[in-house]
Amino acid sequence: MTEASDTTNPLVSIGVPVYNGERYLRGALQAIADQTYPHFEVIISDNASTDGTAAICDEFAAADDRFRVIHQPENLGASPNFNVLVHEAKGPYFKWATHDDLIAPTFLETCVDALRDAPEDVALVYPKTIFIDEDGNEIQPYDDNLDIRADRASDRFRTYLENYELSNAFHGVHRLELLRKTRLLGAYHSSDLVMLAEVVLNGKIWELPEPLFYRRWHAGMSRVANVTDTEVNAWFDTTKTVSHPMPRTRLFVEDTRSIVTADLPVSERARSLWALGAVWGPQHWRTVGGEFKRELKRAIPRRNGT
């Protein structure tokens, strides 16, 4: 690539949400700075960190005019901190970059080339993933199987339901116009998976063959550090905790809402709802039933105070 960097009208906006991420943040930001494709801006939202995160953010912003920092006055929770970056983005393409993961030097170049050559209904392109440990050592490759190119939204949605497990594709390069048609991240468990479902209802997902995303597994990552449902909900949004959450039921409700509110023909919405029942239902109805049973026990007072 020979294009010069342009922070006034960047092609790609990279949003970095971070809270107390000083251990891995410098490496993640340096991996962004070292990209072979230069035509991007980086927006860092420091979520009122209490460690050395703010200083690292300011250091990169002072050294590279592609970087700018928003210092949140208080901890918003993860979801609002992720979402604010989408609203701040200037470029037609957008990527989230987490503070503890790494990207290969050609990540942006490869994804941007693919997205620029892709039809307008391609909402997201992402490369394959390699898991790394806390020291950056490779653990294993991972294949998401989310190359979803069907023309019908309902067919894409069914394929997504049949294959999704982790949200690695979330970290690819989005077409911002289509991303903004989603509700972004909600204040509840697994809202990243619901957002990807909305992405696939709005457009196609292309999986690229190169393994260019390095996802770090360590003790402080959100999936490990937050154990209970209440802790996970609080991590997503500090202002919207739930005393007795029903995460699997909520996931079904939100996926249903995504379909009903999608800008699709009625027939495609109906087919998507059918896919939700046919694919998602058999996998999760037992868990949903258990959640209802648990909540009913909490809601109905026992006789004689027992």
C-alpha positions as CSV (number, residue, x, y, z in Angstrom):
1,M,0.0,0.0,0.0
2,T,1.3,3.5,-0.9
3,E,-1.6,5.6,0.3
4,A,-0.8,8.3,2.8
5,S,-2.5,8.5,6.1
6,D,-5.5,10.8,6.3
7,T,-7.0,11.4,9.8
8,T,-9.4,14.1,8.5
9,N,-11.2,11.6,6.1
10,P,-10.1,8.2,7.2
11,L,-11.4,5.1,5.4
12,V,-11.3,3.0,8.6
13,S,-12.1,4.0,12.1
14,I,-10.7,1.8,14.8
15,G,-12.4,1.9,18.2
16,V,-10.5,0.8,21.3
17,P,-12.6,0.5,24.4
18,V,-10.5,-0.1,27.5
19,Y,-10.7,-0.3,31.3
20,N,-7.7,-1.0,33.5
21,G,-5.9,-2.6,30.6
22,E,-2.3,-1.4,31.2
23,R,-0.8,-4.9,31.0
24,Y,-1.6,-5.6,27.4
25,L,-2.7,-2.2,26.0
26,R,0.6,-1.0,24.8
27,G,1.1,-4.1,22.6
28,A,-2.4,-3.8,21.2
29,L,-2.0,-0.1,20.3
30,Q,1.4,-0.8,18.8
31,A,0.0,-3.6,16.6
32,I,-2.5,-1.0,15.3
33,A,0.2,1.6,14.7
34,D,2.3,-0.9,12.8
35,Q,-0.4,-1.7,10.2
36,T,0.7,-1.8,6.6
37,Y,-2.4,0.1,5.6
38,P,-2.2,3.7,7.0
39,H,-5.5,5.3,6.1
40,F,-7.2,5.0,9.5
41,E,-8.0,6.8,12.7
42,V,-7.9,5.3,16.2
43,I,-10.4,6.4,18.9
44,I,-9.6,5.1,22.4
45,S,-12.3,5.3,25.0
46,D,-10.7,5.0,28.5
47,N,-13.5,3.9,30.8
48,A,-12.3,5.8,33.9
49,S,-9.4,3.5,34.4
50,T,-7.7,3.5,37.8
51,D,-4.3,2.0,36.7
52,G,-1.8,3.3,34.2
53,T,-4.1,3.0,31.2
54,A,-4.8,6.7,30.7
55,A,-1.1,7.5,30.5
56,I,-0.5,4.9,27.8
57,C,-3.4,6.2,25.8
58,D,-2.1,9.8,26.0
59,E,1.4,8.6,25.1
60,F,0.1,7.1,21.8
61,A,-2.1,10.1,21.0
62,A,0.9,12.5,21.5
63,A,3.2,10.5,19.3
64,D,0.8,9.7,16.4
65,D,-1.9,12.0,15.1
66,R,-4.0,9.1,14.0
67,F,-4.8,8.4,17.7
68,R,-7.2,10.3,19.9
69,V,-8.4,9.6,23.4
70,I,-11.8,10.0,25.1
71,H,-11.4,9.9,28.9
72,Q,-14.7,8.9,30.4
73,P,-15.4,10.7,33.7
74,E,-16.9,7.6,35.1
75,N,-17.1,3.9,34.3
76,L,-20.0,3.4,31.9
77,G,-19.7,-0.4,31.7
78,A,-18.4,-2.3,28.6
79,S,-21.5,-1.9,26.3
80,P,-21.8,1.9,26.4
81,N,-18.0,2.2,26.1
82,F,-18.0,0.0,23.0
83,N,-21.0,1.8,21.5
84,V,-19.7,5.3,21.9
85,L,-16.9,4.5,19.6
86,V,-19.3,3.7,16.7
87,H,-20.9,7.1,17.2
88,E,-17.5,8.8,17.1
89,A,-16.3,7.1,13.9
90,K,-15.6,9.1,10.8
91,G,-14.8,6.4,8.3
92,P,-17.1,4.3,6.2
93,Y,-15.5,1.2,7.7
94,F,-15.2,0.4,11.4
95,K,-13.3,-2.0,13.5
96,W,-13.4,-2.6,17.3
97,A,-9.9,-3.5,18.7
98,T,-9.8,-4.8,22.3
99,H,-7.0,-3.9,24.6
100,D,-5.7,-7.4,25.2
101,D,-5.9,-8.9,21.7
102,L,-3.4,-8.5,18.8
103,I,-3.7,-8.1,15.0
104,A,-1.2,-9.0,12.4
105,P,0.5,-6.1,10.4
106,T,-1.6,-6.9,7.3
107,F,-4.9,-7.2,9.1
108,L,-6.3,-3.9,7.9
109,E,-4.8,-4.1,4.4
110,T,-6.3,-7.5,3.8
111,C,-9.8,-6.7,5.2
112,V,-10.0,-3.3,3.5
113,D,-9.0,-4.7,0.2
114,A,-11.7,-7.4,0.5
115,L,-14.4,-5.0,1.7
116,R,-13.7,-2.4,-1.0
117,D,-14.0,-5.0,-3.7
118,A,-17.1,-6.6,-2.1
119,P,-20.7,-5.9,-3.1
120,E,-22.5,-3.2,-0.9
121,D,-24.5,-5.9,0.9
122,V,-21.4,-7.3,2.5
123,A,-21.6,-6.0,6.0
124,L,-18.5,-7.5,7.6
125,V,-15.2,-9.2,6.6
126,Y,-13.0,-10.9,9.2
127,P,-9.9,-13.1,9.1
128,K,-9.4,-16.4,10.8
129,T,-8.3,-16.5,14.5
130,I,-5.4,-17.8,16.4
131,F,-5.7,-18.2,20.2
132,I,-2.7,-16.9,22.2
133,D,-2.0,-17.2,25.9
134,E,-1.2,-14.4,28.4
135,D,2.4,-14.3,27.2
136,G,1.5,-14.2,23.5
137,N,2.3,-17.8,22.8
138,E,0.1,-19.4,20.2
139,I,-2.3,-22.0,21.6
140,Q,-4.3,-23.1,18.6
141,P,-6.1,-21.9,15.5
142,Y,-9.8,-21.5,15.6
143,D,-12.3,-21.6,12.7
144,D,-15.6,-19.8,13.2
145,N,-17.3,-21.1,10.1
146,L,-19.2,-17.8,9.7
147,D,-18.6,-17.3,6.0
148,I,-22.2,-16.4,5.3
149,R,-22.9,-15.3,1.7
150,A,-26.5,-16.4,1.0
151,D,-28.7,-13.8,-0.7
152,R,-31.7,-14.4,1.6
153,A,-31.5,-12.9,5.0
154,S,-33.4,-15.9,6.5
155,D,-30.9,-18.3,5.1
156,R,-28.0,-16.3,6.4
157,F,-29.6,-16.1,9.8
158,R,-30.1,-19.9,9.9
159,T,-26.5,-20.5,9.0
160,Y,-25.4,-18.1,11.7
161,L,-27.5,-19.9,14.3
162,E,-26.1,-23.3,13.3
163,N,-22.5,-22.2,13.5
164,Y,-21.9,-19.3,16.0
165,E,-20.0,-20.0,19.2
166,L,-17.5,-17.3,19.8
167,S,-17.7,-13.7,18.7
168,N,-14.3,-13.5,16.8
169,A,-16.1,-12.2,13.7
170,F,-17.2,-9.2,15.8
171,H,-13.6,-8.0,15.7
172,G,-13.5,-7.8,11.9
173,V,-14.0,-4.7,9.7
174,H,-17.6,-3.6,9.5
175,R,-19.3,-1.5,6.9
176,L,-20.3,1.3,9.2
177,E,-23.6,2.2,7.5
178,L,-24.9,-1.4,8.0
179,L,-23.4,-1.7,11.5
180,R,-25.4,1.4,12.6
181,K,-28.6,-0.3,11.5
182,T,-28.1,-2.7,14.5
183,R,-28.8,-1.9,18.1
184,L,-25.1,-2.3,18.8
185,L,-24.3,-3.9,22.2
186,G,-27.0,-4.2,24.8
187,A,-26.6,-4.3,28.6
188,Y,-27.0,-8.0,28.9
189,H,-25.1,-11.3,28.6
190,S,-24.0,-12.3,25.1
191,S,-25.3,-9.1,23.5
192,D,-22.3,-9.3,21.1
193,L,-23.9,-12.5,19.6
194,V,-27.2,-10.7,19.2
195,M,-25.5,-7.8,17.5
196,L,-23.8,-10.3,15.0
197,A,-27.2,-11.8,14.4
198,E,-28.5,-8.3,13.4
199,V,-25.4,-7.8,11.2
200,V,-26.2,-11.0,9.3
201,L,-29.9,-10.0,8.9
202,N,-28.7,-6.7,7.3
203,G,-25.9,-8.2,5.1
204,K,-23.4,-10.8,4.3
205,I,-20.3,-11.9,6.3
206,W,-17.2,-12.9,4.5
207,E,-14.5,-15.0,6.3
208,L,-11.0,-14.5,4.9
209,P,-8.6,-17.4,4.9
210,E,-5.7,-15.7,6.5
211,P,-5.2,-16.1,10.3
212,L,-4.6,-12.4,11.2
213,F,-6.5,-12.0,14.5
214,Y,-4.8,-13.1,17.7
215,R,-7.3,-13.5,20.6
216,R,-5.7,-13.6,24.0
217,W,-7.0,-16.0,26.7
218,H,-6.0,-14.9,30.2
219,A,-7.3,-14.7,33.7
220,G,-8.4,-11.1,33.5
221,M,-10.5,-11.4,30.3
222,S,-14.2,-10.7,30.7
223,R,-15.3,-14.3,30.0
224,V,-13.1,-15.6,32.8
225,A,-13.1,-12.8,35.4
226,N,-16.9,-12.5,35.5
227,V,-18.4,-15.8,36.7
228,T,-22.0,-15.3,37.7
229,D,-24.8,-14.0,35.4
230,T,-25.1,-10.9,37.6
231,E,-21.3,-10.1,37.3
232,V,-21.5,-10.5,33.5
233,N,-24.5,-8.2,33.3
234,A,-22.7,-5.6,35.5
235,W,-19.7,-5.9,33.2
236,F,-21.7,-5.1,30.1
237,D,-23.4,-2.0,31.8
238,T,-22.6,-0.8,35.3
239,T,-25.9,1.1,35.4
240,K,-28.2,-1.8,34.5
241,T,-27.6,-4.8,36.8
242,V,-30.2,-7.5,37.2
243,S,-30.8,-9.3,40.5
244,H,-31.9,-12.6,39.0
245,P,-31.1,-12.6,35.3
246,M,-32.3,-15.2,32.8
247,P,-29.5,-15.0,30.2
248,R,-30.6,-17.7,27.8
249,T,-34.2,-16.5,27.9
250,R,-33.0,-12.9,27.3
251,L,-31.0,-14.1,24.3
252,F,-34.1,-15.6,22.7
253,V,-36.1,-12.5,23.4
254,E,-33.5,-10.2,21.9
255,D,-33.0,-12.4,18.8
256,T,-36.8,-12.4,18.3
257,R,-36.8,-8.6,18.7
258,S,-34.0,-8.3,16.1
259,I,-36.0,-10.2,13.6
260,V,-39.3,-8.4,14.2
261,T,-37.7,-5.0,13.9
262,A,-35.4,-5.8,10.9
263,D,-35.9,-3.9,7.7
264,L,-37.0,-7.1,5.8
265,P,-40.1,-8.3,3.9
266,V,-42.7,-10.0,6.1
267,S,-41.9,-13.3,4.5
268,E,-38.2,-13.1,5.4
269,R,-39.1,-12.1,9.0
270,A,-41.4,-15.1,9.2
271,R,-38.7,-17.5,7.7
272,S,-36.1,-16.1,10.2
273,L,-38.5,-16.6,13.2
274,W,-39.0,-20.2,12.0
275,A,-35.3,-20.7,11.8
276,L,-34.9,-19.3,15.3
277,G,-37.5,-21.8,16.6
278,A,-36.2,-24.8,14.6
279,V,-32.4,-24.3,15.2
280,W,-32.1,-22.4,18.5
281,G,-35.1,-23.9,20.2
282,P,-34.0,-27.6,20.4
283,Q,-30.5,-26.5,21.7
284,H,-31.7,-24.3,24.5
285,W,-35.4,-24.9,25.5
286,R,-34.3,-27.1,28.5
287,T,-32.1,-24.3,29.8
288,V,-34.9,-21.7,29.2
289,G,-37.3,-23.9,31.1
290,G,-34.9,-24.2,34.0
291,E,-34.5,-20.4,34.1
292,F,-38.3,-20.0,34.3
293,K,-38.6,-22.7,37.0
294,R,-35.9,-21.0,39.0
295,E,-37.5,-17.6,38.8
296,L,-41.0,-19.0,39.7
297,K,-39.5,-20.5,42.8
298,R,-38.1,-17.1,43.8
299,A,-41.3,-15.3,43.0
300,I,-43.8,-17.5,44.8
301,P,-43.5,-17.3,48.6
302,R,-43.2,-20.6,50.4
303,R,-45.9,-21.5,53.0
304,N,-45.0,-21.2,56.7
305,G,-41.9,-19.2,55.8
306,T,-40.1,-22.3,54.5
